[in-house]
């Protein structure tokens, strides 16, 4: 019997992923604002593609927590609230404690230098009271760790969850709910653990940065 070609499906998947990346980037950089309605016709005009890959991309972004959808009512950019912030922040701590533990021993010298510079930047901005700016760039910071962990399954989990969780941190009450004086010493411990190539200390520090209870 003839074997059906799978090429069209592969092309649709590639197009959906491209559309998803463009909408995701527009949400994360603020071009599409929290709560903004997303109209299919506007998205078709912007992206230059048909409705099908757009709907597929929006469904994936909804699963990631960046889009809210109610059938026959609305499709809109998610709007983070202070009630969700701590749960999202601690969830990131649970995930990235393990990621850091795997990543620290594997870092090459250039990667270690990059991570330390990244932490220096976070510490400096925390000292300036720029927690909102740090949160805005949070997904990029977490991606560095995920890319270095060497575990394909865990990296895939991170890609599927981090954007939505990091997006939930973008609320005005961030500095109040995640005090700089609590987080900063733990960032210093994380930096020291990276330099010492100590995965356990790094894991504990990352968890403490995210306000998880001490294991002691």
MODELLER restraints for C-alpha pairs under 7 A, 6 or more apart:
rsr = mdl.restraints
at = mdl.atoms
rsr.add(forms.Gaussian(group=physical.xy_distance, feature=features.Distance(at['CA:12:A'], at['CA:53:A']), mean=6.85, stdev=0.5))
rsr.add(forms.Gaussian(group=physical.xy_distance, feature=features.Distance(at['CA:15:A'], at['CA:53:A']), mean=6.47, stdev=0.5))
rsr.add(forms.Gaussian(group=physical.xy_distance, feature=features.Distance(at['CA:16:A'], at['CA:53:A']), mean=4.59, stdev=0.5))
rsr.add(forms.Gaussian(group=physical.xy_distance, feature=features.Distance(at['CA:16:A'], at['CA:54:A']), mean=6.67, stdev=0.5))
rsr.add(forms.Gaussian(group=physical.xy_distance, feature=features.Distance(at['CA:16:A'], at['CA:56:A']), mean=6.36, stdev=0.5))
rsr.add(forms.Gaussian(group=physical.xy_distance, feature=features.Distance(at['CA:16:A'], at['CA:57:A']), mean=5.50, stdev=0.5))
rsr.add(forms.Gaussian(group=physical.xy_distance, feature=features.Distance(at['CA:17:A'], at['CA:57:A']), mean=6.78, stdev=0.5))
rsr.add(forms.Gaussian(group=physical.xy_distance, feature=features.Distance(at['CA:19:A'], at['CA:54:A']), mean=6.47, stdev=0.5))
rsr.add(forms.Gaussian(group=physical.xy_distance, feature=features.Distance(at['CA:19:A'], at['CA:57:A']), mean=6.29, stdev=0.5))
rsr.add(forms.Gaussian(group=physical.xy_distance, feature=features.Distance(at['CA:20:A'], at['CA:57:A']), mean=4.66, stdev=0.5))
rsr.add(forms.Gaussian(group=physical.xy_distance, feature=features.Distance(at['CA:20:A'], at['CA:58:A']), mean=7.00, stdev=0.5))
rsr.add(forms.Gaussian(group=physical.xy_distance, feature=features.Distance(at['CA:26:A'], at['CA:32:A']), mean=5.42, stdev=0.5))
rsr.add(forms.Gaussian(group=physical.xy_distance, feature=features.Distance(at['CA:27:A'], at['CA:33:A']), mean=6.46, stdev=0.5))
rsr.add(forms.Gaussian(group=physical.xy_distance, feature=features.Distance(at['CA:33:A'], at['CA:77:A']), mean=6.69, stdev=0.5))
rsr.add(forms.Gaussian(group=physical.xy_distance, feature=features.Distance(at['CA:34:A'], at['CA:77:A']), mean=5.11, stdev=0.5))
rsr.add(forms.Gaussian(group=physical.xy_distance, feature=features.Distance(at['CA:34:A'], at['CA:78:A']), mean=5.47, stdev=0.5))
rsr.add(forms.Gaussian(group=physical.xy_distance, feature=features.Distance(at['CA:34:A'], at['CA:79:A']), mean=4.55, stdev=0.5))
rsr.add(forms.Gaussian(group=physical.xy_distance, feature=features.Distance(at['CA:35:A'], at['CA:76:A']), mean=5.69, stdev=0.5))
rsr.add(forms.Gaussian(group=physical.xy_distance, feature=features.Distance(at['CA:35:A'], at['CA:77:A']), mean=4.90, stdev=0.5))
rsr.add(forms.Gaussian(group=physical.xy_distance, feature=features.Distance(at['CA:35:A'], at['CA:78:A']), mean=5.63, stdev=0.5))
rsr.add(forms.Gaussian(group=physical.xy_distance, feature=features.Distance(at['CA:35:A'], at['CA:79:A']), mean=5.12, stdev=0.5))
rsr.add(forms.Gaussian(group=physical.xy_distance, feature=features.Distance(at['CA:36:A'], at['CA:76:A']), mean=5.31, stdev=0.5))
rsr.add(forms.Gaussian(group=physical.xy_distance, feature=features.Distance(at['CA:36:A'], at['CA:77:A']), mean=5.33, stdev=0.5))
rsr.add(forms.Gaussian(group=physical.xy_distance, feature=features.Distance(at['CA:37:A'], at['CA:74:A']), mean=6.95, stdev=0.5))
rsr.add(forms.Gaussian(group=physical.xy_distance, feature=features.Distance(at['CA:37:A'], at['CA:75:A']), mean=5.88, stdev=0.5))
rsr.add(forms.Gaussian(group=physical.xy_distance, feature=features.Distance(at['CA:37:A'], at['CA:76:A']), mean=4.18, stdev=0.5))
rsr.add(forms.Gaussian(group=physical.xy_distance, feature=features.Distance(at['CA:37:A'], at['CA:77:A']), mean=6.58, stdev=0.5))
rsr.add(forms.Gaussian(group=physical.xy_distance, feature=features.Distance(at['CA:38:A'], at['CA:75:A']), mean=5.47, stdev=0.5))
rsr.add(forms.Gaussian(group=physical.xy_distance, feature=features.Distance(at['CA:38:A'], at['CA:76:A']), mean=5.16, stdev=0.5))
rsr.add(forms.Gaussian(group=physical.xy_distance, feature=features.Distance(at['CA:40:A'], at['CA:51:A']), mean=6.80, stdev=0.5))
rsr.add(forms.Gaussian(group=physical.xy_distance, feature=features.Distance(at['CA:44:A'], at['CA:50:A']), mean=6.15, stdev=0.5))
rsr.add(forms.Gaussian(group=physical.xy_distance, feature=features.Distance(at['CA:44:A'], at['CA:51:A']), mean=6.58, stdev=0.5))
rsr.add(forms.Gaussian(group=physical.xy_distance, feature=features.Distance(at['CA:58:A'], at['CA:67:A']), mean=6.89, stdev=0.5))
rsr.add(forms.Gaussian(group=physical.xy_distance, feature=features.Distance(at['CA:61:A'], at['CA:67:A']), mean=5.56, stdev=0.5))
rsr.add(forms.Gaussian(group=physical.xy_distance, feature=features.Distance(at['CA:62:A'], at['CA:68:A']), mean=5.74, stdev=0.5))
rsr.add(forms.Gaussian(group=physical.xy_distance, feature=features.Distance(at['CA:62:A'], at['CA:69:A']), mean=6.96, stdev=0.5))
rsr.add(forms.Gaussian(group=physical.xy_distance, feature=features.Distance(at['CA:64:A'], at['CA:160:A']), mean=6.11, stdev=0.5))
rsr.add(forms.Gaussian(group=physical.xy_distance, feature=features.Distance(at['CA:64:A'], at['CA:161:A']), mean=5.76, stdev=0.5))
rsr.add(forms.Gaussian(group=physical.xy_distance, feature=features.Distance(at['CA:64:A'], at['CA:163:A']), mean=6.93, stdev=0.5))
rsr.add(forms.Gaussian(group=physical.xy_distance, feature=features.Distance(at['CA:64:A'], at['CA:164:A']), mean=5.24, stdev=0.5))
rsr.add(forms.Gaussian(group=physical.xy_distance, feature=features.Distance(at['CA:65:A'], at['CA:164:A']), mean=4.42, stdev=0.5))
rsr.add(forms.Gaussian(group=physical.xy_distance, feature=features.Distance(at['CA:66:A'], at['CA:77:A']), mean=6.13, stdev=0.5))
rsr.add(forms.Gaussian(group=physical.xy_distance, feature=features.Distance(at['CA:66:A'], at['CA:78:A']), mean=5.27, stdev=0.5))
rsr.add(forms.Gaussian(group=physical.xy_distance, feature=features.Distance(at['CA:66:A'], at['CA:164:A']), mean=5.29, stdev=0.5))
rsr.add(forms.Gaussian(group=physical.xy_distance, feature=features.Distance(at['CA:67:A'], at['CA:76:A']), mean=5.78, stdev=0.5))
rsr.add(forms.Gaussian(group=physical.xy_distance, feature=features.Distance(at['CA:67:A'], at['CA:77:A']), mean=4.63, stdev=0.5))
rsr.add(forms.Gaussian(group=physical.xy_distance, feature=features.Distance(at['CA:67:A'], at['CA:78:A']), mean=4.89, stdev=0.5))
rsr.add(forms.Gaussian(group=physical.xy_distance, feature=features.Distance(at['CA:68:A'], at['CA:75:A']), mean=5.80, stdev=0.5))
rsr.add(forms.Gaussian(group=physical.xy_distance, feature=features.Distance(at['CA:68:A'], at['CA:76:A']), mean=5.38, stdev=0.5))
rsr.add(forms.Gaussian(group=physical.xy_distance, feature=features.Distance(at['CA:68:A'], at['CA:77:A']), mean=6.10, stdev=0.5))
rsr.add(forms.Gaussian(group=physical.xy_distance, feature=features.Distance(at['CA:68:A'], at['CA:78:A']), mean=5.40, stdev=0.5))
rsr.add(forms.Gaussian(group=physical.xy_distance, feature=features.Distance(at['CA:69:A'], at['CA:75:A']), mean=4.48, stdev=0.5))
rsr.add(forms.Gaussian(group=physical.xy_distance, feature=features.Distance(at['CA:69:A'], at['CA:76:A']), mean=6.56, stdev=0.5))
rsr.add(forms.Gaussian(group=physical.xy_distance, feature=features.Distance(at['CA:80:A'], at['CA:167:A']), mean=6.98, stdev=0.5))
rsr.add(forms.Gaussian(group=physical.xy_distance, feature=features.Distance(at['CA:80:A'], at['CA:168:A']), mean=4.74, stdev=0.5))
rsr.add(forms.Gaussian(group=physical.xy_distance, feature=features.Distance(at['CA:80:A'], at['CA:170:A']), mean=6.42, stdev=0.5))
rsr.add(forms.Gaussian(group=physical.xy_distance, feature=features.Distance(at['CA:80:A'], at['CA:171:A']), mean=6.31, stdev=0.5))
rsr.add(forms.Gaussian(group=physical.xy_distance, feature=features.Distance(at['CA:81:A'], at['CA:168:A']), mean=6.97, stdev=0.5))
rsr.add(forms.Gaussian(group=physical.xy_distance, feature=features.Distance(at['CA:81:A'], at['CA:171:A']), mean=6.19, stdev=0.5))
rsr.add(forms.Gaussian(group=physical.xy_distance, feature=features.Distance(at['CA:82:A'], at['CA:171:A']), mean=6.15, stdev=0.5))
rsr.add(forms.Gaussian(group=physical.xy_distance, feature=features.Distance(at['CA:82:A'], at['CA:173:A']), mean=6.39, stdev=0.5))
rsr.add(forms.Gaussian(group=physical.xy_distance, feature=features.Distance(at['CA:84:A'], at['CA:168:A']), mean=6.69, stdev=0.5))
rsr.add(forms.Gaussian(group=physical.xy_distance, feature=features.Distance(at['CA:85:A'], at['CA:168:A']), mean=5.74, stdev=0.5))
rsr.add(forms.Gaussian(group=physical.xy_distance, feature=features.Distance(at['CA:85:A'], at['CA:169:A']), mean=5.37, stdev=0.5))
rsr.add(forms.Gaussian(group=physical.xy_distance, feature=features.Distance(at['CA:88:A'], at['CA:165:A']), mean=5.22, stdev=0.5))
rsr.add(forms.Gaussian(group=physical.xy_distance, feature=features.Distance(at['CA:88:A'], at['CA:168:A']), mean=6.53, stdev=0.5))
rsr.add(forms.Gaussian(group=physical.xy_distance, feature=features.Distance(at['CA:89:A'], at['CA:210:A']), mean=6.01, stdev=0.5))
rsr.add(forms.Gaussian(group=physical.xy_distance, feature=features.Distance(at['CA:90:A'], at['CA:210:A']), mean=5.34, stdev=0.5))
rsr.add(forms.Gaussian(group=physical.xy_distance, feature=features.Distance(at['CA:90:A'], at['CA:211:A']), mean=6.41, stdev=0.5))
rsr.add(forms.Gaussian(group=physical.xy_distance, feature=features.Distance(at['CA:90:A'], at['CA:212:A']), mean=6.21, stdev=0.5))
rsr.add(forms.Gaussian(group=physical.xy_distance, feature=features.Distance(at['CA:92:A'], at['CA:165:A']), mean=6.99, stdev=0.5))
rsr.add(forms.Gaussian(group=physical.xy_distance, feature=features.Distance(at['CA:93:A'], at['CA:206:A']), mean=6.41, stdev=0.5))
rsr.add(forms.Gaussian(group=physical.xy_distance, feature=features.Distance(at['CA:93:A'], at['CA:207:A']), mean=4.97, stdev=0.5))
rsr.add(forms.Gaussian(group=physical.xy_distance, feature=features.Distance(at['CA:93:A'], at['CA:210:A']), mean=4.98, stdev=0.5))
rsr.add(forms.Gaussian(group=physical.xy_distance, feature=features.Distance(at['CA:93:A'], at['CA:212:A']), mean=7.00, stdev=0.5))
rsr.add(forms.Gaussian(group=physical.xy_distance, feature=features.Distance(at['CA:94:A'], at['CA:207:A']), mean=6.64, stdev=0.5))
rsr.add(forms.Gaussian(group=physical.xy_distance, feature=features.Distance(at['CA:97:A'], at['CA:203:A']), mean=4.54, stdev=0.5))
rsr.add(forms.Gaussian(group=physical.xy_distance, feature=features.Distance(at['CA:97:A'], at['CA:204:A']), mean=6.89, stdev=0.5))
rsr.add(forms.Gaussian(group=physical.xy_distance, feature=features.Distance(at['CA:97:A'], at['CA:206:A']), mean=5.40, stdev=0.5))
rsr.add(forms.Gaussian(group=physical.xy_distance, feature=features.Distance(at['CA:97:A'], at['CA:207:A']), mean=5.49, stdev=0.5))
rsr.add(forms.Gaussian(group=physical.xy_distance, feature=features.Distance(at['CA:98:A'], at['CA:203:A']), mean=6.40, stdev=0.5))
rsr.add(forms.Gaussian(group=physical.xy_distance, feature=features.Distance(at['CA:99:A'], at['CA:145:A']), mean=6.64, stdev=0.5))
rsr.add(forms.Gaussian(group=physical.xy_distance, feature=features.Distance(at['CA:99:A'], at['CA:146:A']), mean=6.27, stdev=0.5))
rsr.add(forms.Gaussian(group=physical.xy_distance, feature=features.Distance(at['CA:99:A'], at['CA:149:A']), mean=5.73, stdev=0.5))
rsr.add(forms.Gaussian(group=physical.xy_distance, feature=features.Distance(at['CA:100:A'], at['CA:145:A']), mean=6.41, stdev=0.5))
rsr.add(forms.Gaussian(group=physical.xy_distance, feature=features.Distance(at['CA:100:A'], at['CA:149:A']), mean=6.99, stdev=0.5))
rsr.add(forms.Gaussian(group=physical.xy_distance, feature=features.Distance(at['CA:100:A'], at['CA:199:A']), mean=6.93, stdev=0.5))
rsr.add(forms.Gaussian(group=physical.xy_distance, feature=features.Distance(at['CA:100:A'], at['CA:202:A']), mean=6.43, stdev=0.5))
rsr.add(forms.Gaussian(group=physical.xy_distance, feature=features.Distance(at['CA:100:A'], at['CA:203:A']), mean=5.70, stdev=0.5))
rsr.add(forms.Gaussian(group=physical.xy_distance, feature=features.Distance(at['CA:101:A'], at['CA:199:A']), mean=4.51, stdev=0.5))
rsr.add(forms.Gaussian(group=physical.xy_distance, feature=features.Distance(at['CA:101:A'], at['CA:200:A']), mean=6.11, stdev=0.5))
rsr.add(forms.Gaussian(group=physical.xy_distance, feature=features.Distance(at['CA:101:A'], at['CA:202:A']), mean=6.36, stdev=0.5))
rsr.add(forms.Gaussian(group=physical.xy_distance, feature=features.Distance(at['CA:101:A'], at['CA:203:A']), mean=5.11, stdev=0.5))
rsr.add(forms.Gaussian(group=physical.xy_distance, feature=features.Distance(at['CA:102:A'], at['CA:149:A']), mean=5.11, stdev=0.5))
rsr.add(forms.Gaussian(group=physical.xy_distance, feature=features.Distance(at['CA:102:A'], at['CA:199:A']), mean=7.00, stdev=0.5))
rsr.add(forms.Gaussian(group=physical.xy_distance, feature=features.Distance(at['CA:103:A'], at['CA:145:A']), mean=6.57, stdev=0.5))
rsr.add(forms.Gaussian(group=physical.xy_distance, feature=features.Distance(at['CA:103:A'], at['CA:148:A']), mean=5.17, stdev=0.5))
rsr.add(forms.Gaussian(group=physical.xy_distance, feature=features.Distance(at['CA:103:A'], at['CA:149:A']), mean=3.97, stdev=0.5))
rsr.add(forms.Gaussian(group=physical.xy_distance, feature=features.Distance(at['CA:103:A'], at['CA:150:A']), mean=6.93, stdev=0.5))
rsr.add(forms.Gaussian(group=physical.xy_distance, feature=features.Distance(at['CA:104:A'], at['CA:194:A']), mean=6.07, stdev=0.5))
rsr.add(forms.Gaussian(group=physical.xy_distance, feature=features.Distance(at['CA:104:A'], at['CA:197:A']), mean=5.94, stdev=0.5))
rsr.add(forms.Gaussian(group=physical.xy_distance, feature=features.Distance(at['CA:104:A'], at['CA:198:A']), mean=6.96, stdev=0.5))
rsr.add(forms.Gaussian(group=physical.xy_distance, feature=features.Distance(at['CA:104:A'], at['CA:199:A']), mean=5.48, stdev=0.5))
rsr.add(forms.Gaussian(group=physical.xy_distance, feature=features.Distance(at['CA:105:A'], at['CA:197:A']), mean=5.82, stdev=0.5))
rsr.add(forms.Gaussian(group=physical.xy_distance, feature=features.Distance(at['CA:105:A'], at['CA:199:A']), mean=6.39, stdev=0.5))
rsr.add(forms.Gaussian(group=physical.xy_distance, feature=features.Distance(at['CA:107:A'], at['CA:148:A']), mean=6.67, stdev=0.5))
rsr.add(forms.Gaussian(group=physical.xy_distance, feature=features.Distance(at['CA:116:A'], at['CA:191:A']), mean=6.12, stdev=0.5))
rsr.add(forms.Gaussian(group=physical.xy_distance, feature=features.Distance(at['CA:119:A'], at['CA:191:A']), mean=6.45, stdev=0.5))
rsr.add(forms.Gaussian(group=physical.xy_distance, feature=features.Distance(at['CA:122:A'], at['CA:134:A']), mean=6.51, stdev=0.5))
rsr.add(forms.Gaussian(group=physical.xy_distance, feature=features.Distance(at['CA:123:A'], at['CA:184:A']), mean=6.52, stdev=0.5))
rsr.add(forms.Gaussian(group=physical.xy_distance, feature=features.Distance(at['CA:123:A'], at['CA:187:A']), mean=6.85, stdev=0.5))
rsr.add(forms.Gaussian(group=physical.xy_distance, feature=features.Distance(at['CA:125:A'], at['CA:131:A']), mean=6.83, stdev=0.5))
rsr.add(forms.Gaussian(group=physical.xy_distance, feature=features.Distance(at['CA:126:A'], at['CA:180:A']), mean=6.24, stdev=0.5))
rsr.add(forms.Gaussian(group=physical.xy_distance, feature=features.Distance(at['CA:131:A'], at['CA:175:A']), mean=6.23, stdev=0.5))
rsr.add(forms.Gaussian(group=physical.xy_distance, feature=features.Distance(at['CA:132:A'], at['CA:170:A']), mean=6.68, stdev=0.5))
rsr.add(forms.Gaussian(group=physical.xy_distance, feature=features.Distance(at['CA:132:A'], at['CA:174:A']), mean=6.86, stdev=0.5))
rsr.add(forms.Gaussian(group=physical.xy_distance, feature=features.Distance(at['CA:135:A'], at['CA:169:A']), mean=6.10, stdev=0.5))
rsr.add(forms.Gaussian(group=physical.xy_distance, feature=features.Distance(at['CA:135:A'], at['CA:170:A']), mean=6.24, stdev=0.5))
rsr.add(forms.Gaussian(group=physical.xy_distance, feature=features.Distance(at['CA:136:A'], at['CA:170:A']), mean=6.52, stdev=0.5))
rsr.add(forms.Gaussian(group=physical.xy_distance, feature=features.Distance(at['CA:138:A'], at['CA:166:A']), mean=5.97, stdev=0.5))
rsr.add(forms.Gaussian(group=physical.xy_distance, feature=features.Distance(at['CA:139:A'], at['CA:162:A']), mean=6.35, stdev=0.5))
rsr.add(forms.Gaussian(group=physical.xy_distance, feature=features.Distance(at['CA:139:A'], at['CA:163:A']), mean=5.76, stdev=0.5))
rsr.add(forms.Gaussian(group=physical.xy_distance, feature=features.Distance(at['CA:139:A'], at['CA:166:A']), mean=5.78, stdev=0.5))
rsr.add(forms.Gaussian(group=physical.xy_distance, feature=features.Distance(at['CA:146:A'], at['CA:155:A']), mean=5.36, stdev=0.5))
rsr.add(forms.Gaussian(group=physical.xy_distance, feature=features.Distance(at['CA:146:A'], at['CA:158:A']), mean=6.61, stdev=0.5))
rsr.add(forms.Gaussian(group=physical.xy_distance, feature=features.Distance(at['CA:147:A'], at['CA:155:A']), mean=6.69, stdev=0.5))
rsr.add(forms.Gaussian(group=physical.xy_distance, feature=features.Distance(at['CA:183:A'], at['CA:209:A']), mean=5.11, stdev=0.5))
rsr.add(forms.Gaussian(group=physical.xy_distance, feature=features.Distance(at['CA:186:A'], at['CA:205:A']), mean=5.45, stdev=0.5))
rsr.add(forms.Gaussian(group=physical.xy_distance, feature=features.Distance(at['CA:186:A'], at['CA:208:A']), mean=6.22, stdev=0.5))
rsr.add(forms.Gaussian(group=physical.xy_distance, feature=features.Distance(at['CA:186:A'], at['CA:209:A']), mean=5.38, stdev=0.5))
rsr.add(forms.Gaussian(group=physical.xy_distance, feature=features.Distance(at['CA:187:A'], at['CA:209:A']), mean=6.38, stdev=0.5))
rsr.add(forms.Gaussian(group=physical.xy_distance, feature=features.Distance(at['CA:189:A'], at['CA:205:A']), mean=5.93, stdev=0.5))
rsr.add(forms.Gaussian(group=physical.xy_distance, feature=features.Distance(at['CA:190:A'], at['CA:202:A']), mean=5.09, stdev=0.5))
rsr.add(forms.Gaussian(group=physical.xy_distance, feature=features.Distance(at['CA:190:A'], at['CA:205:A']), mean=5.11, stdev=0.5))
rsr.add(forms.Gaussian(group=physical.xy_distance, feature=features.Distance(at['CA:190:A'], at['CA:206:A']), mean=6.37, stdev=0.5))
rsr.add(forms.Gaussian(group=physical.xy_distance, feature=features.Distance(at['CA:193:A'], at['CA:201:A']), mean=5.67, stdev=0.5))
rsr.add(forms.Gaussian(group=physical.xy_distance, feature=features.Distance(at['CA:193:A'], at['CA:202:A']), mean=5.04, stdev=0.5))
rsr.add(forms.Gaussian(group=physical.xy_distance, feature=features.Distance(at['CA:194:A'], at['CA:202:A']), mean=6.46, stdev=0.5))
